[in-house]
Amino acid sequence: SPLITRRAMASALADPCSQASECAFRCSRLQLLWHVDFERKVLRGCAEWTVQRSDGYALTGDSKPKDVDDATVVLDTKALKIEAVRVEGKPATFSLCDEHHVFGQALKISLRPAGQGDGPFQVSIDYETSPESSACQWLSAELTAGKEHPYLFTQCQAIHGRALLPCQDSPGAKFSYEASVTVPEWATALMSARRGAAPAAAAKPPDASTRVFAFHQPVPVPAYLFAIAVGHLASREVGPRSLVWSEPSMVDEVAHEFAEVESFLQAAEEITGQPYIWGQYDLLCLPPSFPYGGMENPCLTFLTPTLIAGDRSLAGVVAHEVSHSWTGNLLTNHTWEHFWLNEGWTVWLERRIEAKMHGETWYAFSSLEANDSLQEAVSRYGDSHNFTKLVPTLRDIDPDDAFSCIPYEKGFQFIHFLGEVIGSKAFPEYVTAYIGEFKMKTLTSDEFKAFTISWCGGRGVDLSAVDWDEWLHAPGMPPVRLSLANVEGERAKELAAQWLRPQSEMDPSGCPEGAAAGAPQGWRHQHWLVFFGCLSSEIDSEPSHALSLERLLRMDEAYGFSASRNAEVRFRWQRLCIKLRADFIVPQVVDFLKSQGRMKFVRPLFRELNAWPEHAHVATQTFEEWGGNYHPIARKMLAQDLAASA
């Protein structure tokens, strides 16, 4: 790109979290044959890559490193059993390098003598995954809703694609793919791709006890967006391009909860000025151990059942995942050091969808409420920590260790600030131009900066107020404070203030006047999040606060927090009670920890329960008893959290 310097391009090509030879070779297409073995808990089969030489070093004008071999393709792997490799159908020499404690083992494949010239040529790898693959969670039948059949789902973000298949496991390496998946006859397979369009090799199942599903993804995607789920599944149509999937006993409830998906898609198309190019947009509600709120796998968003509240109040997560169909999936951060480009833009688009559907008030309300979470995350790390930068350094660091709300919310605030600088009239045009420039590509923060400066310069937009280095590379909170009118937030703060009044100002039941009637009219769960935030801040700042155990119980009687189906409300309520050392909450916390594995909820609750001296043993015991049921990513992070706070 003429907008980017050679030095910036060289930086862009270097992914510190991958050992693959992305600069020397490009793996552009994958043909995959898989057999799902529930008994052994492995995926086995063949990955055939279309490989072509791609001298990325020539783009920079730099010399190629001496250890780069023109005749050797290097792929990322982690805990894979490599059985055989062929180049152009002929056996090839290969080796696995010493294991890196974070990034796994580099797989080196010699192209001699079959792979001559620049290609393309076919590299086929027979292999199987490990039962302990960090990308896979194999659930026994007892851990599913139906209790009859086992279940498999994968999670490749950030760098777990290499634990699923040999690949260039970098967000900068995109590929199209076809897949044929053989499963037990009772099972349905779904992938992050369009259903159907079977490869010729997958015409028939091997025997009557199995069946074959075929998939096709024509839009190039990085390995972190590669996904599969296999289980006893049913579907319902919720829009002209959408099915929802889940276990049969839940599917009608799931269909009700996520019925707004087409409205989200249409709103995103209008805001971005770009069509949805992925064909289908299906949603899969996974078992409770899924460690995230959602995962934006193309054509098949994965969702946690903790979003099911019965009233669609948590469906905003679907708007977030829908938004990724443009910001993240269509144009993608080149490495994980630029993750904010995925998430900051996606939070912005999610909130613009919310504003379009519910009014501008909610854009401001959601933004300001989330700022509290950003402040909490920065405080937890320390405001000079590397992970509080929009562009952190991740050399020899697992990107999972850097995961927090910071790239989401600090990134959002930067996009919001740019919107104010560029102006409300020009910003929609800028958004459409930005997505149009980088769709089907990857980019770095320097490329984003260069595009923005060029676009604005051509239109006379003054960017002198933007301190790029401070926003992108300085740690801590954003350099410019978010300034929005918060009408709905003030309502929540007023209710919190009522509960903080002296006992003499309470009614005979111990509640503020009118509180016994329940939540105020028009109240949404976001109001409760602000309400809990205000109470928590009061506890931290005022030792003689009025929140007693008795008042907590009255509050629960008035609003039904303990019985709420809204997981966000229940989570904030439990954290407040832990902070106040309310013993009655501990069994509820343990039940919640055992009912789901979403890291947003389980990590803070385990940390805070473990920091409560009288109940630290409960945190340890619960993890020892239940930790094996969490996803491998969550299990690793929880073990680190508990060790750090011990």
VOLUMSE-156819 format. One record per residue: residue in one letter; x, y, z of N, C-alpha, C, CB in turn. Coordinates in steps of 0.2 Angstrom, whole numbers, plus 5000, padded with zeros to 4 digits. Atoms other than C-alpha are relative to their C-alpha. Glycine has a CB too. Example, Ala and Ser with C-alpha at 12.3 -4.5 7.8 and 13.67 -1.06 7.14 Angstrom:
<rs>
A500449945000506249785039500450065000499550005006
S499649944999506849955036499650055003500250024993
</rs>
This chain:
<rs>
S500449945000500050005000500450065000499550005006
P499649945000500750174996499950045006499850054994
L500149964993500050235013500549985005499349995002
I499650024994501250135023500850004998499849925001
T499350005001503150145025500349935000500350045005
R499750065000504350005022500149975007500750004996
R499950024994504750005040499449975004500350065005
A500650034997502949985045499749944997499450064999
M500250065003502649855032500449945003500150004993
A499550054997504149755039499749985007500750025001
S500350024994503349765056499449965000499950075004
A500750035001501649715050500149924998499650034994
L499950075003502449555042500249955006500550004995
A499750044995503149495059499549995005500650045003
D500550024995501849405070500449965005499549954997
P499650034994502749375087499749935003500150055005
C500350064997501449235091499949944995499350025002
S500050065004501749125076500749984998499650024993
Q499450035003503149015070500049984993500349945004
A500150025007502548985053500450054995499250004998
S499649965005503449055037499550034996500449954996
E500549965004502049175032500350044995499650035005
C499749955004503249295024500349964993500650035003
A499750045006504049155012499549964996500549955003
F500550045004502449055008499350025002500149925002
R500749994999500549075007499649945000499850064996
C500550055000499348945012499350034998500049955006
S500649965002497849005002499449965000500150034993
R500650045001496648855001500149945004499849994993
L500050064996496248715013499549954998500050015007
Q500550065001495348545009500249955006500149964993
L499950034993495048455025499549945000499850045006
L500450064999494448275028500149985007500249944995
W499950014993494048245046499549945002499850065004
H500450054997493348095056500050025008500349934999
V500149984994492648145073499949935005499450045001
D500050064996493048005086499950025007500749975000
F500249984993492148035102500349955005499250005001
E499850054996492747875110500750025002500049934997
R499349984998494647935109500150075001500449974994
K499949935000494248115109500550034996500150025008
V499549985005495248155094499650024993500549964999
L500249995007494948225076500649984996499850084999
R499550025004495848135063499950004993500249925002
G500249995007496048155045500650034996499450044999
C499549985005497048245031499850084999500049964994
A500049935002497348435029500450014994500250055006
E499649995006497848475011500050084998499749964994
W499949925002498548655008500250014993500550035005
T499749975006498748744992500550055002499450034996
V499449964997500448824995500350044994500549965004
Q499749965006501248964984500650045004499550044996
R499449964997502949054987499750075000500649994996
S500249934999502649234993500550035003499350005004
D499449974997504249324996499850075003500550024995
G500249944996503549455009500650045001499749985006
Y499549964998505249515012500250054994500749965001
A499949955005505349594995499550065000499849964993
L500549944999503849705000500350055004499449975003
T499749954995504949785013500750034997500149975006
G499349985002506549795003500549985005500050084999
D499650034995507349705018500349944997499749995006
S499750075001508549555017499649955003500850005002
K500350064997507849385020500449975005499849954994
P499650034995508449305036500349944998499649995006
K499650065002509849175034499649945001500650015003
D500350064998508749045042499449984996499949995007
V500650015004507349055030500249964993499650074997
D499850055006507448905017499450014995500149935003
D500449995006506648935000499649934999500350024994
A500350075001506248745000499749975006500549954997
T500350034994505448725017499450045002500550005006
V500649964998503748775022499949985008499349974997
V500150004993503448805041499350015002500650045004
L500749994998501748785049500049995008499549944997
D500150004993501148805067499749945002499650065003
T500450054997500648655077500050005007500349934997
K500050014993500248615095499749935002499750065003
A500350074998500048435102499749964995499650015006
L500350045005499648365085500549944999499950044993
K499750065002500148185080500150004992499749945002
I499950005007500848205062500249934998500650054998
E499850075002500848035053500350004993499349975000
A499650005007501348075035499950074997499749944996
V500049935004501648225023500149984993500550055003
R499850015008501548225004500050074997499449954997
V500049945004501948364992499949974993500750035001
E500250025007501148344975499949935000500550024995
G500250075000500548174980500649955002499749984994
K499450054999502348104984500250015007500550024995
P499749994993503048075002500550055000500249935002
A499549954999503948215009500350005007499650074999
T499650004994505248245022499750055005500850014999
F500249954995504648335038500349995007499250005000
S499750014993505148365056499650055004500850025000
L500349964994504448445072500550035004499549965004
C499449964996505548575080499849995008500050074998
D500150004993505748585099499450045002500650035004
E500749964998504148645108500250065004499649955004
H500049934996503948825113499549995005499950064995
H500550014995503048835129499450044999500350035007
V500749975002501748955122499849984993500150075001
F500250005007501748935103500149934997500550044996
G500050075003501948745101500649984996499449994996
Q499450025004503048655088499950024993500049925001
A500049995007503448715071500149944996500650054999
L500050065004503148585058500450034993499349974998
K499649995006504548595044499949954995500750015002
I500250055006504048515027500550024994499350014998
S499649985006505348505013499649994994500649955001
L500350015007504748534996500449974995499850074998
R499650045004506148444988499849934999500750015002
P499949975006506048374975499350024996500449964995
A500749995004504148384971499850074999499549965004
G500249935000503848564975500550054997499850035007
Q499649965003504848654962499650064997500349974994
G500349945003504548834955499650045006499549984995
D500449964996503348954963499349975003499950074998
G500750034998501848844964499550034996499950015007
P500250044994500448824968500249935000499350015001
F499950075000500748654974499649975006500749975000
Q500450034995499848534986500449975005499549954997
V499750034994500448495003499549965005500450055004
S500550044996499448355012500349975006499749944995
I499750024994499648315030499549955003500150065005
D500450054997498948155038500150015008500149934998
Y499849984993498748195057499349985004500250075001
E500550004996497648185072500150055006499849935003
T499949954994497348305087500149965006499350045001
S500050034993497648265105499450005004500650045004
P500649994995496348225118500050065004499949945004
E499949944995497048375128500050064995500649995004
S500049945004496948495113499750065003499749984993
S500349944997496748665119499550044996500650055001
A500549975004495648705105499349975001500250004992
C500650055000494348565109499750005007500249944997
Q500350024993493148535123499549944998499650065003
W500450065001492448365123499649995006500449934998
L500450004994490948355134499649935000499450055000
S500350064999490248195141499250015000500149965007
A500749995001488348165139499750035006499749934999
E500349984994488048205157500150085001500449975006
L499949935000488648385154499650044994500750024999
T500449975005487448415140499250015003500049964993
A500750004998485548465141499649945000499750064996
G500450065001484948305134500249945004500049994993
K499750054996486048195144500149934996499649995006
E500050065004486048065130500649994996499449994996
H499450005005487548105118500550055002499750014993
P499449954999489248185120500050064995500749964999
Y500049935004489648355112500750024999499650055004
L499449975001491148435104499950074998500449964995
F499949945003491548615101500750035000499550055003
T499349975000493148715097500050075001500349984993
Q499849934999493848885101500750014998499850025007
C499349995002495348935091500350075001500049994992
Q499849934998495449125096500449995007499550054999
A499649965005496849175099500449964996500450055003
I499550045004498149045094499949935002500750035002
H500150084999497348875096499849974994499450005005
G500150045006497048845078500549954999500050054994
R499450055001498748755078499949945004500650045002
A500150064996498048635091499449964997499850025007
L500550035004496648595078500249974994499450054999
L499750035006497648575062500650044999499550024994
P499449975002499348615055499850064995500549964997
C500249945003499248795049500450065001499250025002
Q499749934998499848975048499650035005500250044993
D500549984995499049015064500250085002500149965006
S499949934999499149205062499450034997500750034997
P500649975003497649325059500250034994499850055005
G499849975006498749395045500049954994500650035000
A499950065005498649225035499249984999500449945002
K500750025002496849205027500049954995499650064998
F500150055005496249055017499349984999500449945003
S500650035001494748985010500049925001499750014992
Y499950074999494248805013499349964999500149995008
E500550055000493148655010500149945005500049974993
A499950054995492848525023499549944999500050035007
S500550065000492048345024500149975007500249954994
V500050024993491648285042499649945001499850065005
T500450064999491148115046499949995008500449934998
V500250004993490248095063499549945001499650075001
P500550054998489147965072499350024997499949995007
E500649995003487447945064499550045004499749934998
W500449964995486548025079500250085000500049985007
A499849934999487548185077499950054994500850005001
T499949955005487548345067500650045001499350055001
A499349965000489148435062499850074997500549974996
L500149935002489148625060500750035000499650055004
M499449975001490648735054499950074999500549964995
S500049935001491148915052500050014992500650045003
A500050005007490648895034499349994997500549954997
R500750015003489148875022499949935000500050034993
R500250075000488248715023500049974993499449985004
G500150035007488348595008500650014996499450034996
A499549995004489448604993500649955002500350075000
A499650054998490248434997500649994995499749945001
P499450025004492048394991499949934997500750005004
A500150075003492048244979500249945004500450004993
A499850054995492948144992499649985005500750015003
A500450014994491548155004499349984998499950065004
A500750015003490148084993499649955004500149974993
K500450054996489647935005500449995006500049944996
P499750024993489847895023500449935000499550005005
P499750065000491047755027499649945002500650005004
D500450064998489747645035499350035002500349955005
A500749984998487947645041500050045007499549955000
S500049974994488447705058500250075001500449965005
T499849935001489047875052499750034995500850004999
R500349965006488548015041500550064999499350035001
V499549965002489548145032499750074999500449984994
F500249935002489348335032500550044996499850045007
A499549965004490148455020499950075000499949984992
F500049934999490548635021500550034995500250025007
H499649965005491248775010500050075002499749994993
Q500049934998491948945015500450034994500450005007
P499749975006492349044999500450065002499650014995
V499749934998492849205009500649985004499550045004
P499450024996494649185015499950035008500650044997
V500049984993494749185034500649975004499449965004
P499450024996496149165047499849945004500350065004
A500150074996496449005058499550015006500649975001
Y500449994994495649085073499350004999500250075003
L500750005002493949095064499849934997499950054995
F500150075002494048905060499749975006500649974997
A500450034995492748815070499649944998499650055004
I500550055001491748655072499649985006500449944997
A500450024995490348595083499749944998499550055003
V500350065001489648415084499649985006500549954998
G500550024995488148365094499449984998500050055006
H500750015002486348315095499750065000499749955005
L500249935001485648475088499450004996500650044996
A500649995004484048545081500150084998499449995004
S500049935002483748715072499350024999500450004993
R500649965002482448845069500150064996499650025007
E499849955004482348975056499750075004499650004993
V500249944997482349155063500150064996500550015006
G499949955005482649255047500249974994500650055003
P499950025006482949245029500649974998499850054995
R499350035001484749205031500349975006500550054997
S499750024993484849135049499649945002499950065004
L500350054996484448975058500450015007500249934997
V499750014993484748955077500149935001499650045005
W499950084998485448785083500150005007500649984996
S499850024993485548705100499849935001499650055005
E500350074999485148545108499250015000500249985008
P500749995001483348505105499550025005499749934998
S500449984995482648535122500050085001500249975007
M499949934999483248715121499850044994500750025002
V500049965006482948765103499550054999500049954994
D500649955001481248855104500250065005499449975002
E499949954996481848955119500650044997500349985007
V499549965003483449005110499850044994500649954997
A500349975006482449045094499750075002499549964996
H500349944998481449165104500550065002499549995006
E499549954997482949245113500450044994500549975004
F499649975005483849285097499750014993500649954998
A500449995006482449325085500150064996499349995002
E499949945002483049495082500650014995500250055005
V499350005003484649445072499950034993500249934999
E500149975006483949495055500050085000499449984996
S500049934998483649675062500750025001499550025005
F499349994998485449675068500450004993500349965005
L499650005006486149625051499850064995499849934996
Q500249945004485049755041500350075003499350005000
A499749934997485649895053500750004999499850005008
A499350005001487449845051500150024993500349935002
E499949995007487349845032499850084999499549964996
E500149935001486550015033500550055003499350025003
I499549954997487850095045500649994997500049975007
T499350015003489350015036500050024993500249935001
G500049985007488750055019500349944996500350064998
Q499750065004489349875014499549945001500749995003
P500450064999488349715011500349955004499849984993
Y499850064996488449565022500249944994499449975004
I499850045006489449445010500149935002500750034998
W499850074998489549285020499449954999500150005008
G500650055002487849205014499649995006500349944998
Q500450024994487049125029500350045006500049935001
Y499849984993487149195047499649965005499950085001
D500350044995486749055059500350015007500149934998
L499749994993486949055078499949935003499550055003
L500050064996487348905089500150025007500649954998
C500049994993486948915107500349935003499350015003
L499650054998488248805115499949985007500850025000
P500050024993488348705132500350065004500349945001
P499849954996488648815147500850015001499849995007
S499349994998490548785148500450044994500449935000
F499749955005490848895132500350065004499550024995
P499749954996492149025139499950074999500749985000
Y500149935002491549175130499350025000500450024994
G500749985001489949275128499849984993499950085001
G500150025007490049245109500749994997499550054997
M499450005004491249205096499850004993500449935001
E500349985006491049275079500249964994500350074998
N499850045006491449125068499650014994499949925002
P500449985006490949165050499549954999500550014994
C500650045002489249095045499749965006500249954995
L500250044994489049015063500250035006500249934999
T499849974994489149125078499949965006499650075001
F500150044994489449035094499850045006500749965002
L500349964995488449095109500049965007499350034998
T500050034993488449055128499250005002500450045005
P500750004997486749005136499950055005499849935002
T500149954995487049135149499750064997500750025003
L500349955004486349255136499249995001500250014993
I500750015000484649175138499750025007499849924999
A500349974994483649285150499250005000500250075001
G500750015001481949255143499650064997499649985007
D500349945002481649435138500450044995499950055006
R499549975005483049465125500450065002499650024994
S499749944997483849585137500850004999499950015007
L499350015001485549515133500249994993500349945005
A499850025007485449495114500450054997499350004997
G499549955003486549645112500749974999500250055005
V499450045002487949515112500049984993500149945005
V500150025007487249455096500150064995499349974999
A499849945004487349635089500850004999499750065003
H499350005000489149625094500349954995500349995007
E499750055004489549465085499850014992499749935002
V500249985007488549525069500450054998499250025000
S499549955002489649675069500649974998500150055005
H499450035002491149565068500049984992500249945004
S500050035007490549505051500350064995499349994997
W499649955003491249675045500750025003499650074999
T499449984996492549735058500249945004499850065005
G499750054997493549585062500149944995499649975006
N500050065004493049445050500150034992499349975000
L499949975006492949555034500750044999499550044997
L499349975000494449665038500349985007500050084999
T499850034994495549595052500750035002500149924998
N499449984997496949645064500649954997500050005007
H499450045003498649585056500349955005500550044996
T499750054995499349515072499650025006500750025001
W500449994994498649505090500250065004500049945004
E499849934997499549665095499650054998500850014998
H500549955002498249755085499349985000500250024992
F500750034999496749665092499550065001500149965006
W500549944999495949835096499650024994500350065003
L500349995006495649855078499449964998500550004994
N500650055001494449705078499550035005500249935002
E500549994994493649745095499750075001500249975006
G500249935000493649935096499450024995500650055000
W500549985005492749955080499449965000500349984993
T500650045000491549815083499650025006500249925002
V500449974995491049885100499650074997500450025006
W500349945002490750055091499449984995500550044996
L500650025005489649965077499449975004500349954995
E500550034996488749865090499550065004500349965006
R500449954997488250025099499650054995500550045005
R500449965005487750115083499449964998500450014994
I500650045001486549965080499550015006500249934999
E500549994995485849985097499750075000500449995007
A500349935000485650175095499550004994500550054998
K500550005006484750135078499449975002500349974994
M500650044998483550015086499750035006500249935001
H500349984994483250095103500150075002500349965005
G499949934999483850275102500750025002499550025005
E499349984998485450375105500150005007500150084997
T499950014992485150375124500449945002499450015003
W499750074998485750195124500750004998499649944997
Y499350005002487350225115500450035005500150044993
A499649974995487850345128500049965006499750075002
F500050034994487250245142500449945000499249975001
S499550065001488150085136500750025001499849964994
S499349985000489750175133500250025007500150064995
L499749974993489850265150500049945005499550055002
E500050064996489350105159500649964999499349964999
A499450045001490750005151500650045002500049994992
N499449964998491950145155500249985007499950075000
D499850024994491850085173500449935000499349995004
S499750075001492349905167500750024998499749964996
L499349985002493849985158500450035006499950064994
Q499649974994494350085174500249945004499650055003
E499950054995494249925184500649954997499449955001
A499550045003495349825171500750045000499849984993
V499449965000496649965170500350005007499950074998
S499850004993496749975189500349935002499450015005
R499750064998496949785191500749984997499549944997
Y499350015003498449785179500550055003500050004992
G499649954998499149945185500050054994500749985002
D500149955006499050105174500750014996499850065002
S499450005004500850075167500149944997500650035004
H499950075003500649895162499950004992499549955003
N500050015007500949845144499349984997500549944998
F500750035002499249755143499550065000499849955004
T500549955001498349925145500150054994500150045007
K499949965006499049995129499549974995500849994997
L500350035006498049985113500449954996499750064996
V499550055003499549905105500549985004500350044994
P499550024995500449805118500549964996499649955005
T499450045002502049705115499849935002500750025002
L500250074998501649515114500649954998499449984996
R499550055002503349435110500149955006500750044999
D499950054995503449275120499450005005500650005003
I500650004996501749305127499449974997499850085002
D500650035002500149205125499550064999499749945004
P500549955001498849325118499449995005499750014993
D500550014995497549245130500250035006499949925001
D499849974994498549315144499950075000500749995002
A500149925000498249495138499350014999500450024994
F500749995002496449465135499650045006499649944999
S500449964995495349595144499550054996500450045005
C500449955004494049735140500350064998499450025005
I499649945002495449855137500050014992500750005002
P500049985007495549835118499350014997500349944996
Y500749985002493649835117499850075002499549955004
E500349944998493249985127500550064999499950005008
K499549945002494850095125500050014993500749985003
G500150005007494750045107499450044998500149934997
F500649965002492950105106500150075001499449975004
Q500049934998493350265115500450044995500350015007
F499649975005494650305102499650014993500749954998
I500450005006493450265087499550065002499749944999
H500549954999492150375096500350075000499749995007
F499649945000493450515098500150024993500650005004
L499849995007493950505080499350034997500349944996
G500749975002492050525076499950075002499549955002
E500149934998491950685086500550044996500150005007
V499549955004493550755077499850004993500749975001
I500150005007493050705060499350034998499949934997
G500649965000491250765063499449954998500050054995
S500550045001489550685063499749994992499450025004
K500250005007489150725044500549964996500050074998
A499550045004490850655037500149935003500650045000
F499850074997491050505049499749944997499950005007
P500350065003489850385041500349994993499250024998
E499650015006490750415024500749975001500050074996
Y499450034998492350385033500049935001500350045006
V500150074998491750225040499949954994499449995005
T500150045006491150155023500650004996499450044996
A499450015004492750205015500649965003500350084999
Y499550044996493850125029499849934998499950025007
I500250085001492849955027500249994993499349995002
G499950015007492949975008500749994998499750054996
E499350005001494850005008500349935002500350055003
F499750064997495249855019499649935000500250025007
K500450065000493849725016500449944997499450014997
M499650055002494649555013500750005001499849994992
K499349994998496249615020500150005007500350064997
T499849994993497249625036500350075001500449945003
L499649945000497949785043500350015007499550064999
T499649994994499049855057499750075002500750005000
S500249934997498750015068500450054996500250005007
D499749955004500050105057499650014994500749984999
E500450005006499050065042499350045001499849934997
F500649964999497450125050500150075001499749975007
K499849934999498350285055500150034993500650015005
A499949975006498950315038499450014995500549954996
F500749995004497250285030499650065002499649935000
T500449944997496450405042500350064998499949995007
I499749945002497650535039499950024993500850005002
S500149995007497550515020499350024999500249944996
W500749995001495650515020499850075002499649955003
C500249934997495450665031500450064997500250005008
G499649945004496850765022499750024994500749974999
G500349995006495950745006499450045000499949944996
R500649964999494450825013500050065005499549955003
G499949954996495150955024499850005007499650064997
V500250014993494750875041500750015004499749935000
D499449984996495950945054500049945006499950075004
L499950054995496650795065500550025005500249944996
S499549984995497850905075499849985007500150074999
A500250024993496850855091500249935001499350025001
V499850074998497350675089500749995001499849964993
D499350024998498850625098500149924999500250015008
W500050075002499150455089500549965005500350004993
D499550044996500650395100499749995007500750045001
E500350004994499650435116499549955000499850075002
W500550055001498150335110500249934999499550034994
L499850065002499050195102500549965005500250004993
H499450034997500550165113500150025007500650024996
A499949984993500350245130499649955004499850075001
P500450044996499750135144499550045004500449965005
G500549974995498250175156499450024996500350065002
M500649985003496650255153500050054994499650045005
P499949965006496250345137500250085001499350014996
P499749934999497050525135499450055000500550024995
V500649955000495350605132499449975003499850024992
R500550034996493950575144499350004996499850045006
L500750015003492250515137499550055002499849925000
S500549954998490950655137499449994996500350074998
L500750025003489150595134499550025005500049934998
A500549994995487550645142499749935002499450044997
N500250064997486950505153499450005004500649975005
V500649994997485150525156499849945004499450024995
E500250064997484750345159500549985006500049944995
G499550014995486350325170499850045007500750014998
E500249964995485650465181499549975004499950074998
R500650044996484050365185500349955004499649974994
A499750054996485150225191500350025006500449954995
K499649984995486250325201499550035006500450064998
E500449984995484750405210499749955004499450044996
L500250054996484050245215500549975005499749944995
A499450034995485750185222500050055006500650004996
A500049954994485750355232499549995005500050074997
Q500650024996484050305239500249955005499449994997
W499850064996484750145246500650015004500249944995
L499449984995486250235254499850055005500550034995
R500349964995485150345264500049975007499350034999
P500050034993485150335283499449965002500150065005
Q500550054998484050205291499350045002500149965006
S500549964998482950345298499650034994500250065004
E500349985006482450395280499749944996500550044996
M500350065004481850215275499349995003500549945002
D500750024998480050155276500149945005499649984994
P500050054995479550035289500349934998499349985003
S499750065002480149885279500750004999499649984993
G499350005001481849945278500250024993500449945002
C499949985007481750005260499950074999499649954995
P500249935002481750175251499250004998500450024994
E500749995002479950235248499949984993499850075001
G500250025006479150145234500449944997500150054995
A499650055002480550015232499749935000500750005004
A500350075000479549865237499549994994499550005007
A500450015006478549895221500449964994499750064998
G499550035005480049825211500350054996499549954996
A499649965005481049895197499650064997500349964995
P500349955003480650065191499749994993500450075000
Q500250015006479650075175500550024994499350044998
G499549995005480650055159500749985001500050074998
W499350024998482149985168500249944996499949985008
R499750065004483349875158500649985005500350034993
H499550034995484749765165500650055000500249944997
Q499449954999486049905161499950055006500050044993
H500149964994485150015174500349965006499350015001
W499850044994485549875187500850005000499749935000
L499350005000487349875181500350065003500349984993
V499849944997487550055185499850015007499750064996
F500350004993486550035201500649975004499349975001
F499550044996487749905207500750035000500149934997
G499449965001489250005201500150065005500250034994
C500049944995488750155212500049975007499350044999
L500050034994488450045227500749985002499549945001
S499350024999490149965225500550055001500249964994
S499549944999491050135223499950035007499850054995
E500149974994490250195239500349955006499250005002
I499750054995490850035249500850025000499949934998
D499349995001492650075242500250075003500250004993
S499849934998492650265246499750025007499750044995
E500349984994491550275262500049945005499350034999
P500050064995491950155277499450005004500650015004
S500650004996490450215286499350004996500050065004
H500650005004489250175272499449975003500249964993
A500650034997487450125275499849934998499450054999
L500250065003487449965266500149945005500349984994
S499950054995487149835280499749934997499650015006
L500350065002486749645278499350004999500349945005
E500750005000484949675282499850044994499850045007
R500249965005484849805269500149964993500450074999
L499950055006485549685256499449954999500649965000
L500650045000484149565261499450034997499949965006
R500649965002482849695259500050014992499950075004
M499949985007483549745242499849944996500750024999
D500250065004483449565236499349985000500449945003
E500850015000481649545242499750054995499850015007
A500349955005481249705232500149984993500250075002
Y499950005007482049665216500249934997500650044999
G499950075002482349475216500749994996499549984995
F499350015004484249485211500249925000500550045004
S499750074999484649305218499649964995499949985007
A500450045004483249235207500050024993499349995003
S500049975007483549335191500349954995500450075000
R499850045005483749245175500550044996499449984995
N499549965003484849385169500749995003499850075000
A499450014997486649325171500450065002500449954995
E499749944998487349495171499850035006500050054994
V500349974994486249555185500249955006499250005000
R499950054995486549395195500850015002499949934998
F499349994999488449415193500250065004500450004993
R499849944997488549595198499750005008499750064997
W500350014993487349555213500549965005499349975000
Q499650054996488549415219500750045002500149944996
R499449974999490049525217499950055006500350044994
L500249954995489249665228500049965007499350034998
C500150044994488749535241500749975003499649944999
I499350024997490549465242500450065003500449974994
K499649954997491249635244499850025007499950064995
L500349984993490049665259500149945005499350024999
R499950064995490549495266499449975002500550025006
A500750024999488749435265500049924999499550034996
D499950075001488949245269499449974997500049975007
F500550035004487249205262500149994993499350045002
I499950005007487849235245500549944998500350064997
V499550045002489249105245499749934996500449975006
P500350055004488148955240499750024993499449965004
Q500349985007487349055226500650014995499650075001
V499449995004489149095220500249934997500550045004
V499850075002489648915220499549974995500049955006
D500550035005488048865211500150034993499350015002
F499949965006488349005198500749974996500050075001
L499450025002490148945196500049934996500650005005
K500150075003489648765192499550004995499849965006
S500550005005488248815181500250024993499450045002
Q499849985007489248895167500850025001499750074998
G499349995000491048935162500250064996500449944997
R499849945004491049105154500550045004499350044999
M499549974996492649185159499950075003500650014996
K500249944998491849355161499750005007499550034995
F500350014994490949285176500449965005499349974999
V499750054995491949145183500750035003500149934997
R499449974997493649235184500050055005500450034994
P500049954995493149385194499749965007499650064999
L500350034994492049275206500549955003499449964998
F499550054997493449145209500550055003500349964995
R499449964997494749285212499750045007500250064995
E500349964994493549385224499849955006499450044998
L500250054995492949225233500749985004499649944997
N499450024998494749175235500450055005500549984994
A499749954996495249345242499650015007500050064997
W500449994994493949325256500249955005499249994999
P499650054996494949235270499549955003500350045006
E500450064997493449145278499749964995499450045003
H500250045005492949075261500549984994499450034997
A499550025005494549055251500049934999500750035002
H500050075001494448875254499449974996500049965007
V500650025004492748865245500250014993499450055002
A499849995006493548945230500549944997500450074999
T499650055002494948815230499749944999500650005005
Q500350065001493848675233499549994994499649995007
T500450005006492648725220500449994993499650064999
F499650015006493948735207500349934999500650055000
E499750075000494748565212499549954998500349985007
E500550045001493048485211499750014993499450005005
W500449985006492348575195500550024994499550055002
G499649975005493848635186500149964993500750015002
G499950045006493948485174499450014995500049935002
N500649995004492248535167500050074996499350005004
Y499949935004492848715161500449984994500450055005
H499650005006493548745144500750005001499850054995
P499349994998495448725143500350075001500449964995
I499849935000495648905140499850035007499750054994
A500249974994494648955155500349965006499249995001
R499650044995495448815166500750035001500049924998
K499449975000497148885162500050075004500450004993
M500149934997496649065166499850005008499650044996
L500350004993495749015182500649975005499449955001
A499550034996497248915188500550065002500449944997
Q499649954999498349065186499850055005500250044993
D500349954996497149185194500049975008499350014999
L500050024993497049075210500749995003499649935000
A499350014997498949045211500250075001500449974995
A499849934999499149235209499750035007499950044994
S500349974994497949275223500049965006499350024999
A499950054994498449135235500450045005500349934998
</rs>
